[in-house]
């Protein structure tokens, strides 16, 4: 399927930039939190197993691109992060854009001034590559649309190119939830882009909360890139990939049916399995902190005592994502204040909820 898509995109690529062409386009795109995790990759940013995530709303990147035709025959780029010119990020983005230039040849005739900022604090430990890469790609597609005089952004195309920037970014452009990676039960699913699944989900998941407890805001000792690479020699990897296929199928069914008990069981198992894979890599490493464990224990005790349907998940770091439906919001807010906030670095947590994906600002 994607070979056909790639051919189509190559064929329809805008290559001519008219004299005097200039403008500004601004996009916001959120971060997302995986429920079934993508951990292990191959080829050009292809996943070893399918994943499913909630799209967030408060944790997002806002990126504006000022573009102007230049006659040098190559892309020129300046990048400002949170108001300050950032040559290191500029180099990274230049490398990414060079990679996708065959599909967007007009970039070679443009000077870009890109300004980006995140709504979540830089030092919160929240991964920004998913939101930043997808916001950037939305901007590039908007410039292409302007050249072609169209307005409709193809979100599958946005997802495909976001994936090349950062795997998990492929899932950020869609509302509420997305599946990335080939599954047996979703015929349209693909390793090369994510697909939207919001229409198929039970209403309870359409306004689910994610309260992100910032346990430690420092940078990770082992990057995601290095973590993915360590899966290549992890002795548990084949079992993990098999398990992920089963988990995503069961979780997806539970999310269609509104089965919160199964949702909780699989979501927590996935979080712990992700960290177990880190511990069983060679060399093994631990990204959880004592307060991550204290929060997990408190969440499980609270669930046991109150029978409320809340659960945790973890990204590749120590922070806890507390997931729950809108129906228990009030009680959970009190629980956070009384028991969880004291475990957070400087008492900091982010009040997030599933969101609508990327959009123009
Ligand atoms: O998109 P990357 O390469 O930063 O990897 C993300 C990996 C996890 O966040 C741990 C899991 C996921 O599916 O998002």
Boltz pocket constraint, residues with backbone or C-beta under 6 A from the ligand:
constraints:
  - pocket:
      binder: B
      contacts: [[A, 32], [A, 33], [A, 34], [A, 36], [A, 37], [A, 38], [A, 39], [A, 51], [A, 127], [A, 129], [A, 166], [A, 167], [A, 168], [A, 169], [A, 224], [A, 225], [A, 314], [A, 315], [A, 316]]
      max_distance: 6.0
